[in-house]
Amino acid sequence: MHSVERYNFLEGLPCSIVAIQEIWKKSDETQARFNCLNIMERKYKRGSGSAIINKADSGMSLIEDLVINKDSAAIKIRIYGFYIWIINIYIHSGSYTKVAKIFGKIRKH
């Protein structure tokens, strides 16, 4: 998240949940502006980071949070009595083996 325009764009999206990547060490700003169900960021490197944002007013609750790797996470939420998993994966220059390893970790859980 580099600018106010991006935050305004996210606020204007007609949806209840938004998964974003490349928050660029802006987790404090992102959490101040949105209800973040999950937020991941690297503390010592430039770039990356991801967030799953709840834009709905009510009816949604976080049940479980699973860290997949330093840039990716999965959450289990309850929406109006239904349970779903949302997985926010960031893979830069991903290979088949990297993707297989991530899905193997998800399946174990």
Secondary structure, 3 states (H helix, E strand, C coil): CCCHHHHHHHHHCCCCEEEEECCCCCHHHHHHHCEEEEEECCCCCCCCCEEEEECCCCCEEEEEEEEEECCEEEEEEEECCEEEEEEECCCCCCCHHHHHHHHHHHHHC
